[in-house]
Amino acid sequence: MSEDEANTPKPAAQPAESPDPAADDDRAPAEAELQAAAAPARFRGMSQRLGGSLWAGLALCLFAAGVAGVLVWPDPVSQMLTDAKAAVTRVGRSPLMLLGAGAVIMVIGIVVSPAGSRRIAGENEGSLGNFAWFSLMFCGGTLSGLLIWATAEPLYHLLGNPLLAKGQAETAAATAPALRLTLFHWALHPWALFALMGVALAWGASHYRLPLRPSSALAPIFNGKPPSWLALPVDGAIGALVLWSLTVLLGLGASQAETAYLVLSGQDPATTGLAAADAKARIAARAQGLTGEDLTAFLRATLAAPNSLLAVLGAIGAVAALLAFTGLRRGAGLLATLTVLATGVFLAVVFTAGPALYIVDTWINTLGDYLGNLVNLSLMTRPNQTADAWQGWWTLFYIATWMGMAPLVGLLMASISRGRSVRAMLFAGFVAPAAVTSLVIGILGGAALHIELFGDDGLIEPLKQNPTFALYEMLKIFAPAEDGNGGLGLLPAAAAIIQLAALLAGATAGMVVLRHLFGHGSRRIGLLAPLAMVLVIAAAILLWRTLGPAGWQSMRVVLFLAGLPAALFAIAAVVAFLRPARTPADETVDAD
């Protein structure tokens, strides 16, 4: 800078010119557009912070209304549900059987087709190994119930089933049909239904970069996010069904948990607790000739859920909710892995302590019998029989219930399978669980049938009191207490611990689903995900405290009735998955 320039005074700052009114007119629309665009963004941010949106509120309201209806009007609701179940089993047996068989065929077809090579985009939260991945799916599906019913159901079928000729009940000739039916109800069909739902949900959400919600499974039909007029009712209804399914699982596990608790505390479950009170009440009611509404009233007047059951149920729900927010590897995955490993050790001990050779021969014979009759079993409609009799409470009830549970288990599979191929998902979520299920039924069911047919002490009487008693009575025979006074045995105690762990692992898997579904998978504790968890736990406790076992029958029937609508959604989701994969839009689809 020259000296002259340095000495030249700078002009004083001029006041700003008055704004041009015309320029204001030009800027006003632009600012208005920015403000209008910012408002939805603020609302979307608020929605994400709350952990959900309108569909989540709809799901919670539908669930709360359903539970309130069962609690406030138990008798009318029970009668209405019973009539509806009878109508569905009367007119829907062929569709239900065809849907179950179609699911098995579809899964096998996807495994061997090019569609099995599709990969679920994304990565799992934490490193979840293959065994932990399988274990979490197995615990979230059927493990807790399987431990009880693998022992109890073959005994029920030993007493009578439609596959027996006259005079074969309670004889050795009834063992093969009994195990065949049990395997049919628990092995291929449920896991085919679960796996199909899981694959469709995982593919739709990951390929089109959508949040993991039920409507995301329909994204391939629209090559992107489904329209809100469809997504809202689908997400709300299926979300309510997920909450209902988890509540039913907690409630059905309550009596199992109480039996396990009584065994661990050294008490005889056959003479103590709610399950025994329920059995005594039913026996007394039958003796007095009470049926229908009288029986329901008798049960409500006789039963009062003991504090031990409510404490165990509340503790399982609370711990499961906490574990759901600790991460898959350290929380739900670790618990499921330890539970499945402990179950394997327990089964090995039962196999060694029991009639090992008989179990092996029976298991191999059952597998051949089951696979050889799979088509006949899958299409068994019994048109000349009353559908609401045996088949209505066994095969049809199972298939419809598995359909109702498919969204819950399918969402679990989808939420923990990112980065895997579809074929790997089907092996871990269909082939492996079905194989392990056959092994569990072969060991526990074979041992129970051997005791009943050839042992000095039978299991039918404990079974008639409550199905949860049969397992522990069998284990007492294999490993009686060392004091010889009918105290706690080591094997029953181990079974009780594993049963509680399986219930906790299953509840934790369900809570993981709620965290992903209502909280967008975030590990931050929002509002709606914990609220959903609290509602499920509170509903389970209220139903036990208020209605006892009578209320759970209504809850189970609702899950049964929800099976057909859930199956329609599953069909649409599978059709969407089978559409040729198309590249979605480059921009990420907005989560809300």
C-alpha positions as CSV (number, residue, x, y, z in Angstrom):
1,M,0.0,0.0,0.0
2,S,1.4,3.5,-0.9
3,E,1.8,6.3,1.6
4,D,-0.9,8.3,-0.2
5,E,-3.3,5.5,0.0
6,A,-2.5,5.0,3.6
7,N,-3.1,8.7,4.4
8,T,-6.3,8.9,2.4
9,P,-9.3,8.8,4.7
10,K,-11.7,6.0,4.2
11,P,-15.3,6.9,3.5
12,A,-17.6,6.5,6.5
13,A,-19.8,3.5,6.5
14,Q,-23.1,4.2,4.8
15,P,-26.3,3.3,6.4
16,A,-28.0,0.2,4.9
17,E,-30.4,1.0,2.2
18,S,-34.0,0.5,2.9
19,P,-35.2,-2.9,1.8
20,D,-36.8,-3.1,-1.6
21,P,-40.4,-4.1,-1.2
22,A,-40.2,-6.0,-4.5
23,A,-37.3,-8.0,-3.1
24,D,-39.3,-8.8,0.0
25,D,-42.1,-10.1,-2.2
26,D,-39.6,-12.4,-3.9
27,R,-38.0,-13.7,-0.7
28,A,-41.3,-14.3,1.1
29,P,-42.4,-17.3,-0.8
30,A,-38.9,-18.9,-0.5
31,E,-38.9,-18.4,3.3
32,A,-42.4,-19.7,3.5
33,E,-41.3,-22.8,1.6
34,L,-38.3,-23.3,3.9
35,Q,-40.5,-23.0,7.0
36,A,-43.0,-25.4,5.5
37,A,-40.3,-27.9,4.7
38,A,-38.7,-27.5,8.2
39,A,-42.0,-28.2,10.1
40,P,-42.4,-31.9,8.9
41,A,-38.7,-32.4,9.6
42,R,-39.2,-31.2,13.2
43,F,-42.2,-33.5,13.6
44,R,-40.2,-36.4,12.1
45,G,-37.4,-35.8,14.5
46,M,-39.8,-35.7,17.4
47,S,-41.4,-38.9,16.2
48,Q,-38.0,-40.6,16.0
49,R,-37.1,-39.4,19.5
50,L,-40.3,-40.9,20.8
51,G,-39.4,-44.2,19.1
52,G,-42.4,-44.6,17.0
53,S,-45.3,-43.0,15.2
54,L,-49.0,-43.2,14.5
55,W,-49.0,-46.9,13.7
56,A,-47.4,-47.7,17.0
57,G,-50.0,-45.8,18.9
58,L,-52.7,-47.7,16.9
59,A,-51.0,-51.1,17.8
60,L,-50.8,-50.2,21.5
61,C,-54.5,-49.1,21.6
62,L,-55.7,-52.2,19.8
63,F,-53.8,-54.4,22.2
64,A,-55.0,-52.6,25.3
65,A,-58.6,-52.7,24.1
66,G,-58.4,-56.4,23.5
67,V,-56.9,-57.2,26.9
68,A,-59.5,-54.9,28.5
69,G,-62.3,-56.7,26.8
70,V,-61.1,-60.1,28.1
71,L,-60.7,-58.6,31.6
72,V,-64.0,-56.7,31.8
73,W,-66.4,-59.1,30.0
74,P,-64.7,-62.5,30.5
75,D,-67.9,-64.7,30.1
76,P,-69.4,-63.0,27.0
77,V,-66.0,-62.7,25.3
78,S,-65.2,-66.3,26.1
79,Q,-68.5,-67.6,24.7
80,M,-68.1,-65.4,21.6
81,L,-64.6,-66.6,21.0
82,T,-65.6,-70.2,21.5
83,D,-68.3,-69.9,18.9
84,A,-65.9,-68.2,16.5
85,K,-63.4,-70.9,16.9
86,A,-66.0,-73.6,16.2
87,A,-67.0,-71.8,13.0
88,V,-63.4,-71.4,11.9
89,T,-62.5,-75.0,12.5
90,R,-65.7,-76.1,10.7
91,V,-65.1,-74.1,7.5
92,G,-61.4,-73.4,7.6
93,R,-59.8,-76.8,8.1
94,S,-58.9,-77.3,4.5
95,P,-57.4,-73.8,4.0
96,L,-55.5,-74.2,7.3
97,M,-54.0,-77.5,6.3
98,L,-53.2,-76.3,2.8
99,L,-51.5,-73.2,4.1
100,G,-49.3,-75.2,6.5
101,A,-48.3,-77.7,3.8
102,G,-47.7,-74.8,1.3
103,A,-45.4,-73.1,3.7
104,V,-43.2,-76.2,4.0
105,I,-43.1,-76.6,0.2
106,M,-42.4,-72.9,-0.3
107,V,-39.4,-72.9,2.1
108,I,-37.8,-75.9,0.4
109,G,-38.4,-74.3,-3.0
110,I,-36.7,-71.1,-1.9
111,V,-33.7,-73.0,-0.4
112,V,-32.9,-74.7,-3.8
113,S,-33.9,-71.7,-6.0
114,P,-31.8,-68.7,-7.0
115,A,-33.8,-66.6,-4.6
116,G,-32.0,-68.3,-1.7
117,S,-28.8,-66.5,-2.8
118,R,-30.2,-63.1,-2.0
119,R,-28.4,-61.3,0.8
120,I,-30.0,-59.4,3.6
121,A,-28.3,-55.9,3.5
122,G,-26.7,-54.4,6.6
123,E,-24.9,-55.7,9.6
124,N,-26.0,-57.1,12.9
125,E,-25.6,-55.0,16.0
126,G,-22.5,-56.6,17.5
127,S,-21.0,-59.8,16.3
128,L,-23.5,-62.6,16.7
129,G,-22.0,-65.9,15.8
130,N,-23.8,-68.7,14.0
131,F,-24.6,-70.7,17.0
132,A,-25.8,-67.7,19.0
133,W,-27.9,-66.6,16.0
134,F,-29.6,-70.0,15.8
135,S,-30.0,-70.2,19.6
136,L,-31.8,-66.9,19.8
137,M,-34.2,-67.9,17.0
138,F,-34.9,-71.3,18.7
139,C,-35.5,-69.7,22.1
140,G,-37.7,-67.0,20.7
141,G,-39.7,-69.7,18.9
142,T,-40.7,-72.9,20.7
143,L,-38.0,-74.0,23.1
144,S,-39.8,-73.2,26.4
145,G,-43.0,-74.9,25.4
146,L,-41.2,-77.8,23.7
147,L,-39.5,-78.9,26.9
148,I,-42.9,-79.5,28.4
149,W,-44.9,-80.7,25.5
150,A,-42.3,-83.1,24.1
151,T,-43.0,-85.1,27.2
152,A,-46.7,-84.4,27.6
153,E,-48.1,-84.6,24.1
154,P,-47.0,-88.1,23.2
155,L,-48.7,-89.3,26.4
156,Y,-52.0,-87.5,25.4
157,H,-51.9,-89.2,22.0
158,L,-51.2,-92.5,23.6
159,L,-54.6,-92.2,25.3
160,G,-56.3,-91.8,21.9
161,N,-55.9,-90.2,18.5
162,P,-57.6,-90.6,15.1
163,L,-54.7,-92.7,13.7
164,L,-55.3,-95.6,16.1
165,A,-57.4,-98.6,15.4
166,K,-59.9,-99.8,17.9
167,G,-58.3,-101.2,21.0
168,Q,-54.8,-99.7,20.3
169,A,-55.0,-96.9,22.8
170,E,-52.5,-97.1,25.7
171,T,-50.7,-100.0,24.0
172,A,-47.3,-100.3,22.4
173,A,-49.0,-100.0,19.0
174,A,-50.0,-96.4,19.8
175,T,-46.4,-95.2,20.4
176,A,-45.5,-94.6,16.7
177,P,-48.7,-92.6,15.9
178,A,-48.3,-90.6,19.1
179,L,-44.7,-89.5,18.3
180,R,-45.6,-89.0,14.7
181,L,-48.4,-86.5,15.5
182,T,-46.2,-84.7,18.1
183,L,-43.4,-84.3,15.5
184,F,-45.9,-83.1,12.9
185,H,-47.2,-80.4,15.3
186,W,-43.8,-79.1,16.4
187,A,-41.2,-79.7,13.7
188,L,-41.4,-78.6,10.0
189,H,-44.7,-76.7,9.9
190,P,-44.2,-74.1,12.6
191,W,-40.7,-73.3,11.5
192,A,-41.7,-73.1,7.9
193,L,-44.3,-70.5,8.8
194,F,-41.8,-68.6,11.0
195,A,-39.0,-68.6,8.4
196,L,-41.2,-67.5,5.5
197,M,-42.3,-64.5,7.5
198,G,-38.8,-63.7,8.6
199,V,-37.3,-63.9,5.1
200,A,-40.0,-61.6,3.6
201,L,-39.7,-59.0,6.4
202,A,-35.9,-59.0,6.3
203,W,-35.7,-58.7,2.5
204,G,-38.3,-56.0,2.2
205,A,-36.8,-53.8,5.0
206,S,-33.2,-54.2,4.0
207,H,-33.4,-54.2,0.2
208,Y,-35.5,-51.0,0.2
209,R,-33.8,-49.5,3.2
210,L,-37.0,-49.3,5.2
211,P,-37.5,-49.5,9.0
212,L,-38.3,-53.0,10.2
213,R,-42.1,-53.0,10.3
214,P,-44.6,-55.5,9.0
215,S,-45.6,-53.3,6.0
216,S,-41.9,-53.3,4.9
217,A,-42.5,-56.9,3.7
218,L,-44.8,-55.5,1.0
219,A,-42.2,-53.1,-0.4
220,P,-41.2,-55.2,-3.4
221,I,-44.8,-54.8,-4.7
222,F,-44.4,-51.0,-4.8
223,N,-40.7,-51.0,-5.4
224,G,-40.3,-48.9,-2.3
225,K,-42.2,-47.7,0.7
226,P,-45.9,-48.9,0.7
227,P,-48.5,-46.2,0.7
228,S,-49.6,-44.9,4.1
229,W,-53.2,-45.9,3.6
230,L,-52.0,-49.5,3.5
231,A,-49.0,-49.3,5.8
232,L,-50.9,-47.8,8.8
233,P,-53.6,-50.5,9.2
234,V,-51.1,-53.3,8.4
235,D,-48.5,-52.1,10.9
236,G,-51.1,-51.3,13.5
237,A,-52.9,-54.7,13.3
238,I,-49.7,-56.8,13.0
239,G,-48.1,-54.8,15.8
240,A,-51.0,-55.5,18.1
241,L,-50.8,-59.2,17.2
242,V,-47.1,-59.2,18.1
243,L,-47.9,-57.7,21.5
244,W,-50.7,-60.2,22.0
245,S,-48.4,-63.2,21.0
246,L,-45.8,-62.2,23.5
247,T,-48.4,-61.8,26.2
248,V,-49.7,-65.2,25.5
249,L,-46.2,-66.7,25.6
250,L,-45.5,-65.0,28.9
251,G,-48.9,-66.2,30.3
252,L,-48.6,-69.8,29.2
253,G,-45.1,-69.8,30.6
254,A,-46.4,-68.6,33.9
255,S,-47.7,-72.0,35.0
256,Q,-44.5,-73.6,33.7
257,A,-42.4,-71.1,35.7
258,E,-44.5,-71.7,38.8
259,T,-44.0,-75.4,38.6
260,A,-40.2,-74.9,38.1
261,Y,-40.2,-72.5,41.1
262,L,-42.0,-75.0,43.3
263,V,-39.6,-77.8,42.3
264,L,-36.6,-75.6,43.1
265,S,-38.1,-74.7,46.5
266,G,-38.5,-78.3,47.4
267,Q,-42.3,-78.4,47.1
268,D,-44.5,-80.9,45.2
269,P,-46.0,-79.0,42.3
270,A,-48.8,-81.6,42.1
271,T,-50.2,-80.5,45.5
272,T,-49.1,-76.8,45.6
273,G,-49.7,-73.7,43.6
274,L,-52.0,-72.4,41.0
275,A,-51.5,-75.3,38.6
276,A,-52.5,-77.8,41.2
277,A,-55.4,-75.6,42.3
278,D,-56.6,-75.4,38.7
279,A,-56.4,-79.2,38.4
280,K,-58.3,-79.7,41.7
281,A,-60.9,-77.1,40.7
282,R,-61.5,-78.8,37.4
283,I,-61.8,-82.2,39.0
284,A,-64.3,-80.9,41.5
285,A,-66.2,-79.0,38.9
286,R,-66.5,-82.2,36.8
287,A,-67.7,-84.1,39.9
288,Q,-70.4,-81.5,40.4
289,G,-71.4,-81.6,36.8
290,L,-70.5,-78.0,36.1
291,T,-69.9,-76.9,32.5
292,G,-69.7,-73.8,30.4
293,E,-70.2,-70.5,32.2
294,D,-70.7,-72.3,35.6
295,L,-67.2,-73.8,35.2
296,T,-65.7,-70.4,34.4
297,A,-67.4,-68.9,37.4
298,F,-66.3,-71.8,39.6
299,L,-62.7,-71.4,38.5
300,R,-62.7,-67.6,39.1
301,A,-64.2,-68.2,42.6
302,T,-61.8,-71.0,43.4
303,L,-58.5,-69.7,42.0
304,A,-56.3,-66.9,43.2
305,A,-52.9,-66.6,41.7
306,P,-50.3,-67.0,44.4
307,N,-47.7,-64.3,44.9
308,S,-44.9,-66.7,43.9
309,L,-46.3,-67.0,40.4
310,L,-46.8,-63.2,40.0
311,A,-43.3,-62.5,41.3
312,V,-41.7,-65.0,39.0
313,L,-43.7,-63.7,36.0
314,G,-42.9,-60.0,36.8
315,A,-39.2,-60.8,37.3
316,I,-38.9,-62.7,34.0
317,G,-40.6,-59.8,32.2
318,A,-38.5,-57.1,33.8
319,V,-35.2,-58.9,33.4
320,A,-36.0,-59.7,29.8
321,A,-36.8,-56.0,29.1
322,L,-33.5,-55.0,30.6
323,L,-31.5,-57.6,28.6
324,A,-33.1,-56.4,25.4
325,F,-31.3,-53.1,25.7
326,T,-27.8,-54.6,26.5
327,G,-27.0,-55.6,23.0
328,L,-27.4,-58.9,21.2
329,R,-24.0,-60.3,22.0
330,R,-23.9,-59.5,25.7
331,G,-27.6,-59.9,26.4
332,A,-30.1,-61.9,24.4
333,G,-27.6,-63.8,22.3
334,L,-25.5,-64.9,25.3
335,L,-28.5,-66.0,27.3
336,A,-29.9,-68.0,24.4
337,T,-26.6,-69.7,23.7
338,L,-26.1,-70.7,27.4
339,T,-29.8,-72.0,27.5
340,V,-29.4,-74.1,24.4
341,L,-26.1,-75.6,25.6
342,A,-27.6,-76.4,29.0
343,T,-30.6,-78.0,27.3
344,G,-28.2,-80.1,25.2
345,V,-26.4,-81.3,28.3
346,F,-29.7,-82.0,30.1
347,L,-31.0,-84.1,27.1
348,A,-27.7,-86.1,27.1
349,V,-28.2,-86.8,30.8
350,V,-31.8,-87.9,30.3
351,F,-30.7,-90.1,27.4
352,T,-28.0,-91.7,29.6
353,A,-30.2,-92.2,32.7
354,G,-33.2,-93.4,30.7
355,P,-33.8,-96.3,28.3
356,A,-31.2,-95.2,25.8
357,L,-31.5,-98.1,23.4
358,Y,-35.3,-97.8,23.3
359,I,-35.0,-94.0,22.7
360,V,-32.7,-94.5,19.7
361,D,-34.8,-97.2,18.1
362,T,-38.0,-95.2,18.7
363,W,-36.5,-92.0,17.4
364,I,-35.2,-93.6,14.2
365,N,-38.6,-95.4,13.6
366,T,-40.5,-92.1,14.3
367,L,-38.4,-90.2,11.8
368,G,-39.1,-92.7,9.1
369,D,-42.8,-92.9,10.1
370,Y,-43.1,-89.1,10.1
371,L,-41.4,-88.5,6.8
372,G,-43.2,-91.4,5.1
373,N,-46.6,-90.1,6.2
374,L,-45.8,-86.3,5.9
375,V,-48.1,-85.8,2.9
376,N,-51.0,-87.7,4.5
377,L,-50.6,-85.8,7.7
378,S,-50.3,-82.4,6.0
379,L,-53.6,-82.9,4.1
380,M,-55.6,-84.7,6.8
381,T,-58.9,-82.9,7.0
382,R,-61.1,-85.7,8.3
383,P,-64.2,-84.6,6.5
384,N,-66.5,-87.2,8.1
385,Q,-65.6,-86.1,11.6
386,T,-66.6,-83.0,13.7
387,A,-63.7,-80.6,13.1
388,D,-64.0,-79.0,16.5
389,A,-63.4,-82.3,18.3
390,W,-59.9,-83.8,18.2
391,Q,-58.5,-82.0,15.2
392,G,-59.9,-78.6,16.3
393,W,-58.0,-78.7,19.5
394,W,-54.8,-80.3,18.2
395,T,-53.7,-80.1,14.5
396,L,-55.9,-77.1,13.5
397,F,-55.3,-75.3,16.7
398,Y,-51.5,-75.7,16.4
399,I,-51.3,-74.6,12.7
400,A,-53.5,-71.5,13.3
401,T,-51.6,-70.6,16.5
402,W,-48.2,-70.9,14.7
403,M,-49.6,-68.6,12.0
404,G,-50.6,-66.1,14.6
405,M,-47.1,-66.3,16.2
406,A,-45.3,-66.0,12.8
407,P,-45.1,-62.1,12.9
408,L,-43.4,-62.2,16.3
409,V,-40.9,-64.9,15.4
410,G,-40.4,-63.6,11.9
411,L,-39.6,-60.1,13.1
412,L,-37.1,-61.6,15.5
413,M,-35.4,-63.5,12.6
414,A,-35.4,-60.4,10.4
415,S,-33.9,-58.2,13.2
416,I,-30.9,-60.4,13.9
417,S,-30.1,-61.7,10.3
418,R,-28.7,-58.6,8.6
419,G,-25.7,-59.5,6.5
420,R,-26.8,-63.2,6.0
421,S,-28.1,-64.8,2.9
422,V,-31.7,-66.0,2.5
423,R,-30.5,-69.6,2.3
424,A,-28.5,-69.3,5.5
425,M,-31.6,-67.8,7.2
426,L,-33.7,-70.8,6.1
427,F,-31.1,-73.3,7.3
428,A,-30.8,-71.6,10.7
429,G,-34.5,-70.8,11.0
430,F,-36.1,-73.9,9.5
431,V,-33.8,-76.9,8.9
432,A,-31.8,-76.7,12.2
433,P,-34.8,-76.0,14.5
434,A,-36.8,-78.8,12.9
435,A,-33.9,-81.2,13.3
436,V,-33.3,-80.3,17.0
437,T,-37.0,-80.4,17.7
438,S,-37.1,-84.0,16.4
439,L,-34.3,-84.9,18.7
440,V,-35.9,-83.3,21.8
441,I,-39.2,-85.1,21.1
442,G,-37.4,-88.4,20.5
443,I,-35.5,-88.3,23.8
444,L,-38.2,-86.8,26.1
445,G,-41.2,-88.4,24.4
446,G,-39.6,-91.7,23.9
447,A,-38.5,-91.9,27.6
448,A,-42.0,-90.9,28.8
449,L,-43.7,-93.5,26.7
450,H,-41.3,-96.2,27.9
451,I,-42.1,-95.4,31.5
452,E,-45.9,-95.4,30.8
453,L,-45.8,-98.7,28.9
454,F,-43.2,-100.7,30.7
455,G,-42.5,-98.9,34.0
456,D,-43.9,-99.5,37.5
457,D,-44.9,-95.8,37.9
458,G,-47.1,-94.2,35.2
459,L,-47.2,-90.6,34.1
460,I,-50.9,-90.4,33.0
461,E,-52.2,-89.3,36.4
462,P,-49.8,-86.4,36.8
463,L,-50.5,-85.5,33.2
464,K,-54.3,-85.3,33.8
465,Q,-53.6,-82.8,36.6
466,N,-51.4,-80.6,34.5
467,P,-49.2,-81.1,31.5
468,T,-46.3,-79.4,33.2
469,F,-46.2,-82.2,35.9
470,A,-45.3,-85.1,33.5
471,L,-41.7,-83.9,32.9
472,Y,-40.8,-83.6,36.5
473,E,-42.5,-86.9,37.5
474,M,-40.5,-88.6,34.8
475,L,-37.3,-87.1,36.0
476,K,-38.0,-88.1,39.6
477,I,-38.2,-91.7,38.4
478,F,-34.9,-91.5,36.5
479,A,-33.0,-89.7,39.3
480,P,-34.8,-89.9,42.7
481,A,-33.7,-87.7,45.6
482,E,-30.8,-89.1,47.5
483,D,-32.6,-89.0,50.8
484,G,-35.3,-91.3,49.5
485,N,-38.0,-89.3,51.0
486,G,-39.5,-87.9,47.8
487,G,-37.5,-84.7,48.1
488,L,-35.9,-82.7,45.3
489,G,-33.9,-84.7,42.8
490,L,-30.9,-83.3,41.0
491,L,-32.3,-83.9,37.6
492,P,-35.7,-82.3,38.3
493,A,-33.8,-79.3,39.8
494,A,-31.7,-79.0,36.6
495,A,-34.8,-79.2,34.5
496,A,-36.5,-76.5,36.5
497,I,-33.5,-74.1,36.1
498,I,-33.4,-74.8,32.3
499,Q,-37.1,-74.2,32.0
500,L,-36.8,-70.9,33.8
501,A,-33.8,-70.0,31.6
502,A,-35.7,-71.0,28.4
503,L,-38.7,-68.8,29.5
504,L,-36.4,-65.9,30.2
505,A,-34.6,-66.4,26.9
506,G,-37.9,-66.5,25.0
507,A,-39.2,-63.4,26.7
508,T,-35.9,-61.6,26.0
509,A,-36.1,-62.5,22.4
510,G,-39.7,-61.1,22.3
511,M,-38.5,-57.9,24.0
512,V,-35.8,-57.5,21.3
513,V,-38.5,-57.6,18.8
514,L,-40.4,-54.8,20.6
515,R,-37.2,-52.8,20.8
516,H,-36.7,-53.0,17.1
517,L,-40.3,-52.6,16.2
518,F,-41.3,-49.7,18.5
519,G,-37.9,-48.1,18.9
520,H,-36.4,-48.4,15.3
521,G,-33.8,-50.8,16.7
522,S,-32.1,-48.0,18.6
523,R,-30.2,-48.9,21.7
524,R,-31.3,-45.6,23.2
525,I,-34.2,-46.0,25.5
526,G,-37.1,-44.1,23.9
527,L,-40.7,-43.9,25.0
528,L,-42.8,-46.4,23.0
529,A,-40.5,-49.5,23.2
530,P,-40.4,-49.5,27.1
531,L,-44.1,-48.6,27.1
532,A,-44.9,-51.6,25.0
533,M,-42.8,-53.9,27.2
534,V,-44.5,-52.6,30.4
535,L,-48.0,-53.1,28.8
536,V,-47.2,-56.7,27.9
537,I,-45.9,-57.6,31.4
538,A,-48.8,-55.8,33.1
539,A,-51.3,-57.5,30.9
540,A,-49.9,-60.9,31.7
541,I,-49.9,-60.3,35.5
542,L,-53.4,-58.7,35.4
543,L,-54.9,-61.7,33.5
544,W,-53.4,-64.2,35.9
545,R,-54.5,-62.2,39.0
546,T,-58.0,-61.5,37.7
547,L,-59.0,-64.6,35.7
548,G,-56.4,-67.3,36.3
549,P,-56.2,-70.1,33.7
550,A,-59.7,-69.4,32.5
551,G,-58.6,-66.0,31.0
552,W,-55.7,-67.6,29.2
553,Q,-58.0,-69.9,27.2
554,S,-59.6,-66.8,25.7
555,M,-56.2,-65.3,25.0
556,R,-55.1,-68.5,23.2
557,V,-58.3,-68.6,21.1
558,V,-57.7,-65.0,20.0
559,L,-54.3,-66.0,18.8
560,F,-55.8,-69.0,17.0
561,L,-58.4,-66.7,15.3
562,A,-55.7,-64.3,14.3
563,G,-54.0,-67.1,12.4
564,L,-56.0,-66.7,9.2
565,P,-55.6,-62.9,8.8
566,A,-51.9,-63.3,9.6
567,A,-51.7,-66.0,6.9
568,L,-53.2,-63.6,4.4
569,F,-50.6,-61.1,5.2
570,A,-47.9,-63.8,5.0
571,I,-49.1,-64.8,1.5
572,A,-48.9,-61.2,0.3
573,A,-45.4,-60.9,1.9
574,V,-44.2,-64.1,0.2
575,V,-45.6,-63.0,-3.1
576,A,-43.8,-59.7,-2.7
577,F,-40.5,-61.5,-1.9
578,L,-40.8,-63.8,-5.0
579,R,-41.1,-60.8,-7.3
580,P,-37.8,-60.2,-9.3
581,A,-35.5,-58.1,-7.3
582,R,-35.4,-54.5,-8.5
583,T,-32.9,-51.8,-7.6
584,P,-34.6,-49.3,-5.2
585,A,-34.3,-45.5,-5.6
586,D,-30.9,-44.1,-4.8
587,E,-32.1,-42.0,-1.9
588,T,-32.7,-43.6,1.4
589,V,-36.4,-44.0,2.1
590,D,-37.5,-41.9,5.1
591,A,-38.0,-43.9,8.2
592,D,-41.3,-42.3,9.0
